[in-house]
Amino acid sequence: MRTPIRPIVRHVIRAALLAALCWMLATGALWIGQESLLFRPEVLATSTVLAQEADVHEREVAVPGARLSLLELRLPSPKGVVLFLHGNGGSLRTWFVNVDFYRRANFDLVMPDYRGYGKSSGRVESEGQLHADVAAVWKDVAERYRGKRVVVYGRSLGTGLAAALAAEIGPDLTILVSPYSSMRDLARLHYPWVPGFVLRYPLRTDLSIARIRSPILLVHGERDELVPISHSERLHTLAPRATLVAIAGAGHNDLQGFPAYREAVSRALAALP
């Protein structure tokens, strides 16, 4: 006995409509709540003491609607400064840890927490806001380093922000560690079902890096599964004058533990005149 065609068609249509509804709900939730996926801050009490050493100073930088927590290593006669833009998790408590490395290189270190991270107030609401906050931190300290070497350093999430800032201010060196070509490219890898227009934080490192005229160092772990090294390789093709250092055996979160990583950054800093 043959099964009637119309009931089958109705079931197929219902299934298709249900799938479309689920997709719409999922993409809508991603549009609204993507900050919770992208930003994983460690929130600290305002009473938390972050500066533990005499040459490390803690202060705040005022930005519209918030105050950003800032740590600074200030040396007696530094060669220059490294403005360090950290990744999407943690806070200054977990990121401002390798201070002796910069002492040996004779570079001051300036590191802000993004809104909602650590002791910073407010919350991240847009990519434009992130770029404006980073620019405000640099403007706050720039005069102190007039005539000295300036390095903009980005790690993971911070690489897109660092590349954009470097394209604007023209530092002596830009260091991008575990960079992504764009957040859209990264989303296509991990969430292929998500349309590009849903992402409110495209973070186009690929567009920024082509506008950087000074030296660029790209450092990437060969075993990075979160941001594959192919992202650095693509950035290298867009900025062929950049130096790409692949760290054998390193992943995304353990890169700083490899001597080859520290040696690459140390050489780049020492090479600055």
C-alpha positions as CSV (number, residue, x, y, z in Angstrom):
1,M,0.0,0.0,0.0
2,R,1.5,3.4,-1.1
3,T,2.0,6.1,1.5
4,P,0.1,9.3,0.7
5,I,2.4,12.0,-0.7
6,R,0.8,15.0,1.0
7,P,1.4,13.9,4.6
8,I,5.1,13.4,3.8
9,V,5.4,16.8,2.3
10,R,3.7,18.4,5.3
11,H,6.1,16.6,7.6
12,V,9.1,17.8,5.6
13,I,7.8,21.4,5.6
14,R,7.2,21.3,9.3
15,A,10.7,19.9,9.9
16,A,12.2,22.6,7.7
17,L,10.2,25.4,9.4
18,L,11.3,24.0,12.8
19,A,14.9,23.9,11.8
20,A,14.7,27.5,10.4
21,L,13.1,28.7,13.7
22,C,15.8,27.1,15.7
23,W,18.5,28.7,13.5
24,M,16.8,32.1,13.9
25,L,16.6,31.7,17.6
26,A,20.2,30.6,17.9
27,T,21.6,33.4,15.7
28,G,19.4,35.9,17.5
29,A,20.8,34.8,20.9
30,L,24.3,35.0,19.5
31,W,23.6,38.6,18.3
32,I,22.4,39.6,21.7
33,G,24.8,37.7,23.9
34,Q,28.0,37.3,22.0
35,E,29.9,39.4,24.6
36,S,29.4,36.5,27.1
37,L,31.0,34.2,24.6
38,L,33.9,36.4,23.5
39,F,34.9,38.1,26.8
40,R,35.7,36.0,29.8
41,P,36.9,38.5,32.5
42,E,38.1,37.8,36.0
43,V,36.4,40.4,38.1
44,L,38.3,41.6,41.1
45,A,37.3,43.6,44.2
46,T,38.4,47.2,44.1
47,S,40.4,46.6,47.3
48,T,42.6,44.0,45.5
49,V,46.2,45.1,45.5
50,L,47.8,44.5,42.1
51,A,51.1,46.4,42.3
52,Q,53.4,44.4,44.5
53,E,56.9,45.8,43.6
54,A,58.4,49.2,44.0
55,D,58.7,49.9,40.2
56,V,55.2,48.6,39.4
57,H,52.5,51.2,39.6
58,E,48.7,50.8,39.7
59,R,46.4,53.6,38.5
60,E,43.3,54.2,36.4
61,V,42.5,55.8,33.1
62,A,39.2,57.5,32.7
63,V,37.2,56.7,29.5
64,P,33.6,57.6,28.7
65,G,31.4,55.9,31.2
66,A,34.1,53.8,32.9
67,R,37.6,53.8,34.5
68,L,40.2,51.3,33.2
69,S,42.5,49.6,35.6
70,L,46.2,50.0,34.6
71,L,49.5,48.5,35.7
72,E,52.8,50.1,34.7
73,L,56.4,48.9,35.1
74,R,58.4,52.1,35.2
75,L,62.2,51.8,35.0
76,P,64.7,54.6,35.7
77,S,65.9,55.0,32.2
78,P,64.0,52.8,29.8
79,K,64.8,52.2,26.2
80,G,61.1,52.5,25.5
81,V,57.7,51.1,26.3
82,V,55.6,48.0,25.5
83,L,51.9,48.6,25.4
84,F,50.5,45.1,26.1
85,L,46.9,44.3,25.1
86,H,46.0,40.9,26.6
87,G,43.7,38.1,25.7
88,N,40.0,37.5,26.3
89,G,40.2,35.8,29.7
90,G,41.5,36.7,33.1
91,S,42.7,40.1,34.3
92,L,45.8,42.0,35.1
93,R,46.3,39.7,38.1
94,T,46.9,36.8,35.7
95,W,48.5,38.7,32.8
96,F,51.0,41.1,34.4
97,V,53.3,38.3,35.5
98,N,56.5,38.2,33.4
99,V,57.8,41.6,34.6
100,D,61.5,40.5,34.9
101,F,61.5,39.8,31.1
102,Y,60.9,43.5,30.4
103,R,63.3,44.7,33.1
104,R,66.1,42.7,31.4
105,A,65.1,44.2,28.0
106,N,65.0,47.7,29.7
107,F,61.5,48.4,28.5
108,D,58.7,49.9,30.5
109,L,55.4,47.8,30.4
110,V,52.0,49.4,30.2
111,M,49.0,47.0,30.5
112,P,45.3,47.9,30.8
113,D,42.3,45.8,31.7
114,Y,39.4,46.1,29.4
115,R,36.0,47.2,30.7
116,G,34.6,44.7,33.2
117,Y,38.0,43.0,33.6
118,G,39.8,43.0,36.9
119,K,39.1,46.3,38.7
120,S,38.0,48.1,35.5
121,S,34.4,49.4,35.7
122,G,31.7,49.2,33.0
123,R,31.3,46.5,30.4
124,V,32.4,46.0,26.8
125,E,29.5,47.0,24.5
126,S,31.0,47.4,21.0
127,E,34.2,46.9,19.0
128,G,34.4,50.7,18.5
129,Q,34.4,51.2,22.2
130,L,37.3,48.7,22.6
131,H,39.4,50.6,20.0
132,A,38.6,53.9,21.6
133,D,39.6,52.7,25.1
134,V,42.9,51.3,23.8
135,A,43.6,54.6,22.0
136,A,42.8,56.5,25.2
137,V,45.3,54.5,27.2
138,W,48.0,55.2,24.7
139,K,47.2,58.9,24.6
140,D,47.4,58.9,28.4
141,V,51.0,57.6,28.4
142,A,52.4,58.7,25.0
143,E,54.0,61.9,26.1
144,R,56.1,60.1,28.6
145,Y,57.8,58.1,25.8
146,R,58.4,60.8,23.3
147,G,61.7,60.1,21.6
148,K,61.9,56.5,22.9
149,R,61.0,53.2,21.3
150,V,57.3,52.3,21.2
151,V,56.1,48.7,20.9
152,V,52.5,47.7,20.6
153,Y,52.0,44.1,21.7
154,G,48.8,42.1,21.3
155,R,48.1,38.6,22.5
156,S,45.1,36.5,21.1
157,L,42.0,38.8,21.4
158,G,44.3,41.8,21.9
159,T,46.0,41.2,18.5
160,G,43.2,42.7,16.5
161,L,43.2,45.8,18.8
162,A,47.0,46.0,18.7
163,A,47.1,45.9,14.9
164,A,44.5,48.6,14.5
165,L,46.2,50.9,17.0
166,A,49.6,50.3,15.4
167,A,48.2,51.2,12.0
168,E,47.2,54.6,13.5
169,I,50.1,55.5,15.7
170,G,53.0,53.9,13.7
171,P,55.1,52.3,16.6
172,D,58.7,51.1,16.1
173,L,57.5,47.5,16.4
174,T,54.3,45.6,16.5
175,I,54.2,42.1,18.1
176,L,51.2,39.9,17.5
177,V,51.1,36.6,19.4
178,S,48.6,34.0,18.4
179,P,46.8,36.5,16.1
180,Y,43.6,35.8,14.1
181,S,43.1,37.2,10.6
182,S,39.7,38.3,11.6
183,M,37.1,37.2,14.1
184,R,34.8,36.3,11.3
185,D,37.4,34.0,9.8
186,L,37.8,32.4,13.3
187,A,34.0,32.1,13.7
188,R,33.7,30.3,10.4
189,L,36.1,27.7,11.7
190,H,34.4,27.0,15.0
191,Y,30.8,28.0,14.2
192,P,30.3,27.4,10.4
193,W,26.6,27.8,10.8
194,V,26.8,31.4,12.0
195,P,26.4,34.0,9.2
196,G,29.0,36.7,9.2
197,F,26.5,39.6,9.6
198,V,25.6,38.3,13.1
199,L,29.1,39.0,14.5
200,R,29.3,42.5,16.0
201,Y,33.1,42.2,16.7
202,P,34.6,41.4,13.3
203,L,38.1,42.6,14.5
204,R,39.7,42.8,11.0
205,T,43.4,42.2,11.8
206,D,43.8,41.5,8.1
207,L,42.8,45.0,7.1
208,S,44.9,46.7,9.8
209,I,48.1,44.8,9.3
210,A,48.4,45.9,5.6
211,R,48.5,49.6,6.9
212,I,51.4,49.0,9.4
213,R,54.6,50.3,7.8
214,S,57.0,49.5,10.7
215,P,58.4,46.1,11.6
216,I,56.0,43.4,12.6
217,L,56.7,40.2,14.5
218,L,54.1,37.4,14.3
219,V,54.5,34.5,16.8
220,H,52.3,31.5,16.7
221,G,52.2,28.0,18.2
222,E,52.3,25.2,15.6
223,R,49.8,23.2,17.7
224,D,47.3,26.0,18.3
225,E,43.8,24.6,17.8
226,L,41.9,27.6,19.0
227,V,43.5,30.0,16.5
228,P,45.4,27.8,13.9
229,I,48.7,29.0,12.7
230,S,47.2,29.4,9.2
231,H,45.8,32.8,10.5
232,S,49.4,34.0,11.1
233,E,50.4,32.6,7.7
234,R,47.6,34.6,6.0
235,L,48.6,37.8,7.8
236,H,52.2,37.2,6.7
237,T,51.1,37.1,3.1
238,L,49.3,40.5,3.6
239,A,52.4,41.9,5.3
240,P,55.3,40.1,3.7
241,R,57.9,42.3,5.4
242,A,56.7,40.9,8.8
243,T,58.7,38.1,10.5
244,L,56.7,34.9,11.3
245,V,58.1,32.7,14.1
246,A,56.4,29.3,14.5
247,I,56.9,27.7,17.9
248,A,57.1,24.0,17.6
249,G,55.0,22.1,20.1
250,A,53.2,25.2,21.4
251,G,49.4,25.5,21.6
252,H,47.4,28.6,22.3
253,N,47.5,29.0,26.1
254,D,51.0,27.5,26.8
255,L,53.0,29.6,24.2
256,Q,54.7,31.8,26.8
257,G,56.2,28.8,28.5
258,F,58.4,28.0,25.5
259,P,62.0,29.4,25.4
260,A,61.7,29.9,21.6
261,Y,58.8,32.4,22.2
262,R,60.8,34.4,24.8
263,E,63.9,34.4,22.6
264,A,61.9,35.7,19.6
265,V,60.4,38.6,21.5
266,S,63.7,39.4,23.2
267,R,65.6,39.5,19.9
268,A,62.9,41.8,18.4
269,L,63.2,44.2,21.3
270,A,67.0,44.2,21.3
271,A,67.1,44.9,17.6
272,L,65.4,48.2,18.0
273,P,68.0,51.0,17.7
